Amino acid sequence: MNSVGIGILGLGTVGRGVYRVLQKNRELIAARLGTPLEVVKILVRDTGKERGITLLPELLTTDPAAVLEDPGVSIVVEVMGGIEPARRYVLEALSHGKSVVTANKDLMAVCGQELFAGAAATGADLFFEASVAGGIPVVKILKEALAGNRILEVIGIINGTTNYILSKMSDEGADFDTVLREAQERGYAEADPASDIEGLDAARKIAILASIAFNTRVMLDDVYVEGITKIRPEDIKYARELGYVIKLLGIARETPGGIEVRVHPALVRCGHPLAAVSDVFNAVFTRGDAVGETMFYGRGAGELPTASAVVGDIIAAARNIRCNARRILGCTCFERKPVRPITAIESCYYLRLRVIDRPGVLAGIAGAFGNNSVSLAAVIQKTTGVVAELVLVTHRVREANLRAAVEELRCLPTVETVANIIRVEE
Ligand SMILES: NC(=O)c1ccc[n+]([C@@H]2O[C@H](COP(=O)([O-])OP(=O)(O)OC[C@H]3O[C@@H](n4cnc5c(N)ncnc54)[C@H](OP(=O)(O)O)[C@@H]3O)[C@@H](O)[C@H]2O)c1
């Protein structure tokens, strides 16, 4: 049996996991594939670094050409991260006809089209399962298992850090900054957590999922993004009182006016399967016109869960090489669909206001909503001395109307502040 040669770019968290899985399950993978997989070279920055794994020193190189130009390497695995030089290396590997497996959501969300063109030029495969939701094989599910469906919506909890923070805030009533510090100490949040807590990481992933689900290229700039930094313990408490939990959701939905692609915190009804996804776990909920609702749950990051997705892709790429059947699953963005602006979406909304506690206040607030065709589904009022906290949930309304109503509210002398506005996913 001729082995299939693998070159790995990067030997950090994911690279190490990939190497470990390939070694540990070597015989099983060879039996399933009908041929062994052989790691031929691994590119790193520093060959002398302690990496916590046993491997032959001659496997390591700091020379990209030793991976990209080696005829013995048939599959290049990019697990170094970032855009450059990863983009150049992937394009070079594809130009040599090597199949590429990447875990890099930044690269796929920003340069996906260019990379797919590179793959098409030489007929090589480009797989990227681990770039979304780590160990959950949702890319293959959407591209293959659900390919008979028109996908109506994809809703995901696709950032483990923010799900951990919101779960902790909910379980312990702690505030955002305290939980973030604890998440950093436990290694669940980066030293610079901006990409996670501002929603950018989830935005990259939902851009990738929306592109696959709706067969149209969704760029990062198309995604409306709000993070979780404005969520306060009182929002979580009021949400619970109303029968909801707060989650950071990536939402991609096809509507007659175009597609909606957004990331923001949302109130999710307690009985919904996504409401039960806590801690660092991820989940992707989909609705197809044939299958109806499905949900996929698992670990969205970490050495071995991410390696599981990468190695699955390596095996698929190796199988295609063996069967001479590459490029069966290339780029699936064959349509051009408009992306609706956030002001055109329809949703229910949770609002928390601080108002002067005196007679007639509610009438003024109801007037501002009525003037903009916003109707209310629930109201909670808590009085603390002269100021009252007013929590409102609207019926479904266009976001433009809600924003106009909020502008009117802000001008009312009885409204001290509009403390928070959060969309409600019913
Ligand atoms: N970590 C996760 O749980 C996870 C989950 C899903 C997807 N991903 C994605 O997987 C990719 C890798 O993440 P990671 O957490 O494994 O990163 P990491 O721990 O920082 O490892 C990066 C590796 O790439 C090497 N590297 C970086 N730049 C290089 C360069 N210019 N030349 C040569 N080698 C270079 C580094 O070499 P040295 O070791 O010598 O510095 C290191 O071994 C990223 O795209 C990430 O978004 C990660």
The ligand as an SDF file (V2000), in Angstrom:
LIG
                    3D

 48 52  0  0  0  0  0  0  0  0999 V2000
   -7.3540   26.3540   18.9080 N   0  0  0  0  0  0  0  0  0  0  0  0
   -8.5810   25.9370   18.5950 C   0  0  0  0  0  0  0  0  0  0  0  0
   -9.3040   25.3780   19.4260 O   0  0  0  0  0  0  0  0  0  0  0  0
   -9.0930   26.1310   17.1950 C   0  0  0  0  0  0  0  0  0  0  0  0
  -10.3950   25.6960   16.8720 C   0  0  0  0  0  0  0  0  0  0  0  0
  -10.8630   25.8220   15.5540 C   0  0  0  0  0  0  0  0  0  0  0  0
  -10.0400   26.4010   14.6010 C   0  0  0  0  0  0  0  0  0  0  0  0
   -8.8070   26.8540   14.9630 N   0  0  0  0  0  0  0  0  0  0  0  0
   -7.9640   27.4610   13.9250 C   0  0  0  0  0  0  0  0  0  0  0  0
   -6.8180   26.6550   13.7250 O   0  0  0  0  0  0  0  0  0  0  0  0
   -5.6920   27.4560   13.3610 C   0  0  0  0  0  0  0  0  0  0  0  0
   -4.5290   27.1730   14.3130 C   0  0  0  0  0  0  0  0  0  0  0  0
   -4.9180   27.5100   15.6300 O   0  0  0  0  0  0  0  0  0  0  0  0
   -4.0080   27.0970   16.8910 P   0  0  0  0  0  0  0  0  0  0  0  0
   -4.8330   27.4020   18.0840 O   0  0  0  0  0  0  0  0  0  0  0  0
   -3.4560   25.7460   16.7110 O   0  0  0  0  0  0  0  0  0  0  0  0
   -2.8110   28.1910   16.7600 O   0  0  0  0  0  0  0  0  0  0  0  0
   -1.4280   28.2110   17.5580 P   0  0  0  0  0  0  0  0  0  0  0  0
   -1.5070   27.3690   18.7770 O   0  0  0  0  0  0  0  0  0  0  0  0
   -1.0540   29.6360   17.7010 O   0  0  0  0  0  0  0  0  0  0  0  0
   -0.3870   27.4910   16.5630 O   0  0  0  0  0  0  0  0  0  0  0  0
    0.0740   28.0970   15.3790 C   0  0  0  0  0  0  0  0  0  0  0  0
    1.2290   27.2830   14.8340 C   0  0  0  0  0  0  0  0  0  0  0  0
    1.5750   27.7960   13.5540 O   0  0  0  0  0  0  0  0  0  0  0  0
    2.9740   28.0760   13.5120 C   0  0  0  0  0  0  0  0  0  0  0  0
    3.1520   29.2860   12.7250 N   0  0  0  0  0  0  0  0  0  0  0  0
    2.4500   30.4310   12.7990 C   0  0  0  0  0  0  0  0  0  0  0  0
    2.8880   31.3200   11.9140 N   0  0  0  0  0  0  0  0  0  0  0  0
    3.8960   30.7350   11.2430 C   0  0  0  0  0  0  0  0  0  0  0  0
    4.7630   31.1310   10.2040 C   0  0  0  0  0  0  0  0  0  0  0  0
    4.6940   32.3480    9.6510 N   0  0  0  0  0  0  0  0  0  0  0  0
    5.6840   30.2670    9.7410 N   0  0  0  0  0  0  0  0  0  0  0  0
    5.7790   29.0340   10.2950 C   0  0  0  0  0  0  0  0  0  0  0  0
    4.9750   28.5670   11.2880 N   0  0  0  0  0  0  0  0  0  0  0  0
    4.0630   29.4220   11.7600 C   0  0  0  0  0  0  0  0  0  0  0  0
    3.4360   28.2650   14.9330 C   0  0  0  0  0  0  0  0  0  0  0  0
    4.7900   27.8890   15.0230 O   0  0  0  0  0  0  0  0  0  0  0  0
    5.6430   27.9490   16.4040 P   0  0  0  0  0  0  0  0  0  0  0  0
    5.0030   26.9160   17.2950 O   0  0  0  0  0  0  0  0  0  0  0  0
    7.0370   27.5920   16.0520 O   0  0  0  0  0  0  0  0  0  0  0  0
    5.4530   29.3400   16.9270 O   0  0  0  0  0  0  0  0  0  0  0  0
    2.4880   27.3180   15.6950 C   0  0  0  0  0  0  0  0  0  0  0  0
    3.0490   26.0380   15.7430 O   0  0  0  0  0  0  0  0  0  0  0  0
   -6.1980   28.9060   13.3970 C   0  0  0  0  0  0  0  0  0  0  0  0
   -6.6010   29.2890   12.1010 O   0  0  0  0  0  0  0  0  0  0  0  0
   -7.4210   28.8390   14.3040 C   0  0  0  0  0  0  0  0  0  0  0  0
   -8.3800   29.8460   14.0270 O   0  0  0  0  0  0  0  0  0  0  0  0
   -8.3080   26.7270   16.2230 C   0  0  0  0  0  0  0  0  0  0  0  0
  1  2  1  0
  2  3  2  0
  2  4  1  0
  4  5  1  0
  4 48  2  0
  5  6  2  0
  6  7  1  0
  7  8  2  0
  8  9  1  0
  8 48  1  0
  9 10  1  0
  9 46  1  0
 10 11  1  0
 11 12  1  0
 11 44  1  0
 12 13  1  0
 13 14  1  0
 14 15  2  0
 14 16  1  0
 14 17  1  0
 17 18  1  0
 18 19  2  0
 18 20  1  0
 18 21  1  0
 21 22  1  0
 22 23  1  0
 23 24  1  0
 23 42  1  0
 24 25  1  0
 25 26  1  0
 25 36  1  0
 26 27  1  0
 26 35  1  0
 27 28  2  0
 28 29  1  0
 29 30  1  0
 29 35  2  0
 30 31  1  0
 30 32  2  0
 32 33  1  0
 33 34  2  0
 34 35  1  0
 36 37  1  0
 36 42  1  0
 37 38  1  0
 38 39  2  0
 38 40  1  0
 38 41  1  0
 42 43  1  0
 44 45  1  0
 44 46  1  0
 46 47  1  0
M  CHG  2   8   1  16  -1
M  END
$$$$
